């Protein structure tokens, strides 16, 4: 069970890096799999789709308390709509 959680955490961490470097649309599941040294099919054992990976990342960050200095209403609104956030970011 712990290995499953560790793999899932690795997938999220590397996905975030790739999304930041290449954008959501520029990063592929194949690249995510390569970054975590797993087969592409292993990614789908943890997540249904690339969109689900993004939603998990957004949920993780939106559940953290960064305070009102960092999180503005506009940023929270954009984070709740991942597609809008990533298109506006680039």
Residue frames as a rotation matrix with the C-alpha (Angstrom) as fourth column:
UNK 1
0.567 0.824 0.000 0.00
0.824 -0.567 0.000 0.00
0.000 0.000 -1.000 0.00
UNK 2
0.440 -0.471 -0.765 2.80
0.179 -0.788 0.589 2.42
-0.880 -0.396 -0.262 0.87
UNK 3
-0.642 -0.696 0.322 4.50
0.421 0.032 0.906 1.80
-0.641 0.717 0.273 -2.48
UNK 4
-0.076 0.721 0.689 1.22
0.982 -0.066 0.177 2.65
0.173 0.690 -0.703 -4.25
UNK 5
0.821 0.382 -0.424 0.98
0.493 -0.848 0.191 5.95
-0.286 -0.366 -0.885 -2.37
UNK 6
0.015 -0.913 -0.407 4.64
0.140 -0.402 0.905 6.67
-0.990 -0.071 0.122 -3.07
UNK 7
-0.633 -0.200 0.748 4.16
0.728 0.175 0.663 6.03
-0.264 0.964 0.034 -6.80
UNK 8
0.375 0.857 0.354 1.08
0.905 -0.421 0.061 8.21
0.201 0.297 -0.933 -6.88
UNK 9
0.701 -0.189 -0.688 2.97
0.255 -0.834 0.490 11.01
-0.666 -0.519 -0.536 -5.10
UNK 10
-0.420 -0.904 0.074 5.84
0.311 -0.067 0.948 10.66
-0.853 0.422 0.309 -7.57
UNK 11
-0.305 0.401 0.864 3.42
0.950 0.061 0.307 10.88
0.071 0.914 -0.399 -10.48
UNK 12
0.756 0.646 -0.106 1.90
0.655 -0.750 0.095 14.06
-0.019 -0.141 -0.990 -9.06
UNK 13
0.394 -0.697 -0.600 5.28
0.146 -0.597 0.789 15.62
-0.908 -0.398 -0.133 -8.35
UNK 14
-0.631 -0.695 0.343 6.73
0.410 0.076 0.909 14.88
-0.658 0.715 0.237 -11.79
UNK 15
-0.003 0.722 0.692 3.49
0.993 -0.081 0.088 15.85
0.120 0.687 -0.717 -13.53
UNK 16
0.802 0.281 -0.527 3.56
0.421 -0.891 0.166 19.23
-0.423 -0.356 -0.833 -11.84
UNK 17
-0.115 -0.932 -0.344 7.15
0.068 -0.353 0.933 19.74
-0.991 0.084 0.104 -13.01
UNK 18
-0.685 -0.143 0.715 6.29
0.667 0.271 0.694 18.77
-0.293 0.952 -0.090 -16.57
UNK 19
0.384 0.884 0.269 3.14
0.922 -0.383 -0.057 20.92
0.053 0.269 -0.962 -16.62
UNK 20
0.644 -0.209 -0.736 5.20
0.183 -0.892 0.414 23.87
-0.743 -0.402 -0.536 -15.40
UNK 21
-0.403 -0.912 -0.080 7.92
0.043 -0.106 0.993 23.29
-0.914 0.397 0.082 -18.00
UNK 22
-0.953 -0.053 0.297 5.83
0.275 0.249 0.929 22.32
-0.123 0.967 -0.223 -21.02
UNK 23
-0.504 0.862 0.058 2.26
-0.862 -0.506 0.030 23.34
0.056 -0.035 0.998 -20.07
UNK 24
-0.066 0.587 0.807 -0.58
-0.474 0.693 -0.543 20.93
-0.878 -0.418 0.232 -19.47
UNK 25
0.864 0.486 -0.130 -1.11
-0.318 0.326 -0.890 20.34
-0.390 0.811 0.436 -23.18
UNK 26
0.390 -0.803 -0.451 2.60
-0.823 -0.084 -0.562 20.08
0.413 0.590 -0.694 -23.92
UNK 27
-0.591 -0.577 0.564 3.24
-0.783 0.579 -0.228 17.29
-0.195 -0.576 -0.794 -21.42
UNK 28
0.059 0.590 -0.806 2.16
-0.654 0.633 0.415 13.77
0.754 0.502 0.423 -22.30
UNK 29
0.826 0.272 0.494 1.34
-0.550 0.583 0.598 10.78
-0.126 -0.765 0.631 -20.13
UNK 30
0.781 -0.606 -0.147 4.25
0.441 0.704 -0.557 9.03
0.441 0.370 0.818 -21.84
UNK 31
-0.049 -0.825 0.563 6.62
-0.066 -0.559 -0.826 11.76
0.997 -0.077 -0.027 -20.58
UNK 32
0.327 0.245 0.913 5.15
-0.903 -0.203 0.378 11.54
0.278 -0.948 0.155 -17.08
UNK 33
0.997 0.068 0.039 5.70
-0.075 0.971 0.229 7.78
-0.022 -0.231 0.973 -17.10
UNK 34
0.424 -0.906 0.016 9.29
0.459 0.200 -0.865 8.22
0.781 0.374 0.501 -18.24
UNK 35
-0.026 -0.422 0.906 9.92
-0.510 -0.774 -0.375 10.81
0.860 -0.472 -0.196 -15.50
UNK 36
0.344 0.217 0.914 8.78
-0.931 0.205 0.301 8.36
-0.122 -0.954 0.273 -12.79
UNK 37
-0.660 -0.714 -0.233 10.49
-0.748 0.653 0.118 5.40
0.068 0.252 -0.965 -14.46
UNK 38
-0.340 0.656 0.674 7.24
-0.080 0.694 -0.716 3.50
-0.937 -0.297 -0.184 -14.94
UNK 39
-0.803 0.211 0.558 5.33
0.596 0.301 0.745 2.18
-0.011 0.930 -0.367 -17.93
UNK 40
-0.813 0.541 0.214 2.56
-0.420 -0.800 0.428 4.36
0.403 0.259 0.878 -19.28
UNK 41
-0.020 0.842 -0.540 0.01
0.074 0.540 0.839 1.72
0.997 -0.023 -0.073 -18.25
UNK 42
-0.401 -0.193 -0.896 1.20
0.868 0.231 -0.439 2.09
0.292 -0.954 0.074 -14.64
UNK 43
-0.993 0.096 0.073 0.13
-0.109 -0.972 -0.208 5.74
0.051 -0.214 0.975 -14.69
UNK 44
-0.325 0.937 -0.130 -3.39
-0.608 -0.101 0.787 4.62
0.725 0.335 0.603 -15.62
UNK 45
-0.214 0.211 -0.954 -3.39
0.613 0.789 0.037 2.25
0.760 -0.577 -0.299 -12.64
UNK 46
-0.628 -0.125 -0.768 -3.35
0.738 -0.408 -0.538 5.37
-0.246 -0.904 0.349 -10.44
UNK 47
-0.458 0.447 -0.768 -5.20
-0.272 -0.893 -0.357 7.93
-0.846 0.045 0.531 -12.56
UNK 48
0.332 0.711 0.620 -7.93
0.476 0.441 -0.761 7.58
-0.815 0.547 -0.192 -15.16
UNK 49
0.645 -0.065 0.761 -6.51
0.702 -0.340 -0.625 10.37
0.300 0.938 -0.174 -17.34
UNK 50
-0.517 -0.830 0.207 -4.05
0.723 -0.554 -0.414 13.25
0.458 -0.064 0.887 -17.52
UNK 51
-0.133 0.575 0.807 -6.93
-0.208 -0.813 0.545 15.54
0.969 -0.095 0.228 -16.59
UNK 52
0.827 0.433 -0.359 -7.45
0.204 0.363 0.909 13.56
0.524 -0.825 0.212 -13.38
UNK 53
-0.012 -0.909 -0.416 -3.76
0.978 0.076 -0.194 14.09
0.209 -0.409 0.889 -12.53
UNK 54
-0.653 -0.208 0.728 -4.23
0.238 -0.969 -0.064 17.83
0.719 0.131 0.682 -12.98
UNK 55
0.355 0.867 0.349 -7.38
-0.213 -0.288 0.933 17.85
0.910 -0.406 0.083 -10.86
UNK 56
0.671 -0.175 -0.721 -5.53
0.679 0.536 0.502 16.04
0.298 -0.826 0.478 -8.06
UNK 57
-0.464 -0.885 0.041 -2.71
0.827 -0.450 -0.338 18.60
0.317 -0.123 0.940 -8.21
UNK 58
-0.438 0.385 0.812 -5.19
-0.126 -0.921 0.368 21.48
0.890 0.059 0.452 -8.08
UNK 59
0.659 0.733 -0.168 -7.09
0.023 0.203 0.979 19.86
0.752 -0.649 0.116 -5.21
UNK 60
0.273 -0.646 -0.713 -3.89
0.933 0.359 0.031 19.34
0.236 -0.673 0.701 -3.26
UNK 61
-0.740 -0.622 0.256 -2.82
0.567 -0.781 -0.261 22.95
0.363 -0.048 0.931 -3.64
UNK 62
-0.261 0.711 0.653 -6.28
-0.228 -0.703 0.673 24.42
0.938 0.026 0.346 -3.06
UNK 63
0.674 0.522 -0.523 -6.64
0.329 0.422 0.845 22.48
0.662 -0.741 0.113 0.20
UNK 64
-0.230 -0.826 -0.514 -3.45
0.938 -0.047 -0.345 24.00
0.261 -0.562 0.785 1.62
UNK 65
0.810 0.474 -0.345 -3.62
0.566 -0.787 0.247 27.17
-0.154 -0.395 -0.906 3.66
UNK 66
-0.145 -0.886 0.441 -1.27
0.927 -0.278 -0.253 29.67
0.347 0.372 0.861 2.02
UNK 67
-0.318 0.088 -0.944 -2.99
0.622 -0.732 -0.277 32.67
-0.716 -0.675 0.178 3.53
UNK 68
0.679 0.733 0.039 -4.64
0.546 -0.470 -0.694 35.65
-0.490 0.492 -0.719 1.93
UNK 69
0.207 -0.680 -0.704 -1.35
-0.424 -0.710 0.562 37.26
-0.882 0.182 -0.435 0.95
UNK 70
-0.808 -0.578 0.119 -0.61
-0.190 0.445 0.875 34.58
-0.558 0.684 -0.469 -1.65
UNK 71
-0.653 0.628 0.423 -4.08
0.757 0.563 0.331 33.40
-0.030 0.537 -0.843 -2.64
UNK 72
-0.831 0.458 -0.315 -6.30
-0.439 -0.888 -0.134 36.08
-0.341 0.027 0.940 -4.06
UNK 73
0.092 0.951 0.295 -9.92
-0.246 0.309 -0.919 35.58
-0.965 0.012 0.262 -5.07
UNK 74
0.528 0.070 -0.846 -8.89
-0.839 -0.111 -0.533 35.74
-0.131 0.991 0.000 -8.74
UNK 75
-0.524 -0.796 -0.303 -6.22
-0.813 0.573 -0.101 33.07
0.255 0.193 -0.947 -8.30
UNK 76
-0.675 0.355 0.647 -8.57
-0.212 0.746 -0.631 30.77
-0.707 -0.563 -0.428 -6.41
UNK 77
0.429 0.870 -0.243 -11.17
-0.455 -0.024 -0.890 31.27
-0.780 0.493 0.386 -9.14
UNK 78
0.277 -0.410 -0.869 -8.61
-0.937 0.083 -0.338 30.39
0.210 0.908 -0.361 -11.82
UNK 79
-0.762 -0.623 0.176 -7.30
-0.647 0.732 -0.212 27.37
0.004 -0.276 -0.961 -9.90
UNK 80
-0.273 0.744 0.610 -10.82
-0.242 0.560 -0.792 25.99
-0.931 -0.364 0.027 -9.65
UNK 81
0.883 0.465 -0.063 -10.91
-0.155 0.163 -0.974 26.02
-0.443 0.870 0.216 -13.47
UNK 82
0.175 -0.940 0.293 -7.64
0.263 0.331 0.906 24.29
-0.949 -0.082 0.306 -14.48
UNK 83
0.133 -0.121 0.984 -8.10
0.985 0.122 -0.119 24.77
-0.105 0.985 0.136 -18.21
UNK 84
0.870 0.225 0.440 -8.61
0.283 -0.956 -0.071 28.54
0.404 0.187 -0.895 -17.79
UNK 85
0.797 -0.599 -0.077 -5.66
-0.149 -0.319 0.936 28.73
-0.585 -0.735 -0.344 -15.36
UNK 86
0.022 -0.860 0.510 -3.18
0.530 0.443 0.724 27.03
-0.848 0.254 0.465 -17.69
UNK 87
0.239 0.078 0.968 -4.26
0.943 -0.258 -0.212 28.99
0.233 0.963 -0.135 -20.77
UNK 88
0.953 0.133 0.272 -4.01
0.073 -0.973 0.219 32.28
0.294 -0.189 -0.937 -18.85
UNK 89
0.669 -0.742 -0.045 -0.64
0.082 0.014 0.997 31.34
-0.738 -0.671 0.070 -17.38
UNK 90
-0.368 -0.810 0.456 0.99
0.581 0.182 0.793 31.06
-0.725 0.557 0.404 -20.80
